[in-house]
Amino acid sequence: MRIWVDADACPRPVKDILFRVSERTGLAVILVANHALPTPALATVSSVQVASGFDAADNYIVQHIEANDLLISSDIPLAAEVLEKAAFVLTPRGEAYTLDNIKARLTMRNFMEEMRASGEHSGGPAPFSNADKAQFANTLDRLIAKRRL
């Protein structure tokens, strides 16, 4: 299992958790973004800088992720593509996207996008909290333990 990170919008505390997990478990963590990212001096952590452009990081991830890898992302269309490749998806807030829930998430995302296009202001997500950080860390640990059995 490798851990892929859609790193452009990934909160710093989540990256820090992933770096510690990589150091502890030896799992590879690959950060993908359209700008250079600082990474710790660990052989198991790397970053890939893709060209600027719409969905460049997403396309790179889809091309390189494999079955049983894990993606960290809140990007619902990207999650849907990755799930089709038999990979796992976890949001930075610790929510798992699955084949069972991704269609409903896509439908809601598309609906909200239409609402925003028509002038409705729905606000953004709540600020990233310590509870979100704890939820992510706990869900990640459970997922890794389950995959390593």
N, C-alpha and C positions, 0 to 999 in steps of 0.2 A: 504494500500500500504506500502510495506517495500522496502527499497533501499539497494540492494546488490552491493558490490564493489569488482571487480576483482582487488585486492589491490596490487599485486606484482609489477605492472608497472604503477599504477595510480599516477599521479603527486601530490605532496604535496598540491599545491594550490587548487586542486579539492577536496581533502579530507577535507581541511579547510572549503571550501564552504559547503560541505555536513554536516559537524559538526554544522555549524551555522544554516543551514536549519533544521536539526534535533532538535536543541534547540528551534528554532522559531515555528516549526510546530508540534513537538512531533512525527514525523515519525521516525520509527526505521531505523538505518543505520547499516548494518552488513558488516564488512570488512573481506574478505577471502584471506588468503595468506599462503605460506608455511614457513613463519617465523613469529616470534612474532612482533606485531605492537603496537606502542603507540597509545592510544586512550584517549580522554578527559574524565573527570569524569562526564559523562552524562548517566542517566539510559537508554536513547534511543539509545546509541551507543555501539556496541559490536564488538569483533573480534573473528574470528575462525582461528586457526592455523591448517592446514592440513599437512599430511605427505609430505615429499619431494617426488618428482616424477613427471613425465610428466603428465600434465593435472589433477593433484590431486585437485587443487582449482576449476578448471572448473567443474569437476565431482561433487564436493560437491555442487556447486551453482546449477547445473542442477537438482540434487536430491532434493534440498530444496526450490527452487524458486517456486512461485505460480502465477496463473493468476493475472494480474493487478499489480504485483510487478514491480520494476524498477531495471535494471542492468546497472551499469556503467562499460563499458569495450570497448576496441578497438579490442578485439579478435573476429574475424569474424565467425569462426566455432562455438564458444561458443554462440555468438549472434544468430546464426541460430537455435541452439537447444532451446534457451530460448524463442525466438519468437514463436516456435512451441507450447510452453506451455502458450501462450497468455499473456506473460509478455512484458514489454517495454524495449528497449535498447537505451542508450545514450552513445556516446563516450566522453572521457574527453575533447574533443575539441567542444562538443556541437552538434554533428551530430547524428541524430536519424536513427537507423537501423530499417527497417520495413519489413514486408513480401513482400512488393512491390519492395524493393531495395536490399534485402540481397542476392538473387541469383546472381545478377550482381557483387556484392562485392566479393562473393565467387569465381566466375569465374576469376575476376581480380587478386585476391589474389593467386589463384592457378597458373595462368599464370606467375605472378611475381616470385613465388617460383621456377617454372621451369626455368625461365631466370637466377635466381641466381644460381641454381644447374648446369647450363651450363657454368657458369663462368662470366656472366654479372654482373656488379656492378651497382646497381640502386640507391645507397645511402639510407639513412634512412629518416624518417619523419623530417620535420623542427622542430627546437627547440620549446618547449611549450612557447607561448607568452602571454602577457597581453590581447591581442585581443582574443586568444583562451579561456582564463580564463573568460572573459566577455561573450563570446558566450555561454560557458557552463552554466554560472550562469543564463543568460537570458532564455535559452532553458529549463533549469531545472525548473525555476520559472513558465514558461508557462505550462509545462507538469503537474506540481503539481497542479496548479490552475485549469486546465482542468479536472483532475482526482477527485478533491475534490468537484466539482459542484454537 
